[in-house]
Amino acid sequence: MVTGPLPGGVGSGLGQVLLKAMTVQLTPHGQQLLEAALARGVGCSPEEVVERALEVATSAAATLSGEELERRRQAVASMLAFHRDYHLTLVPASASGT
């Protein structure tokens, strides 16, 4: 187990967060993506590739403007209202008989 400060100054004054090893199971597609990233030299280890991917995902979410976040929230709210009003359920194409 490793301890360290919260990254990026988040939660300053709140002390330290405990970090411990984690096991992640990948789908076959996830494994293919990881192997391809390693082959391209994205990282030297699976852990490094996953860490870099998480950093990119985190920074991408952090760069969305407040206006864009609100637009996305409204889009999801509209979809949920449509579902509620029309009682629709989505099923995979293979299960729909088409």
PyMOL commands that set and color helices and strands:
alter all, ss='L'
color gray80, all
select helices_A, chain A and resi 7-9+28-39+46-62+66-86+93-95
alter helices_A, ss='H'
color red, helices_A
select strands_A, chain A and resi 2-5+16-19
alter strands_A, ss='S'
color yellow, strands_A
deselect
rebuild
show_as cartoon
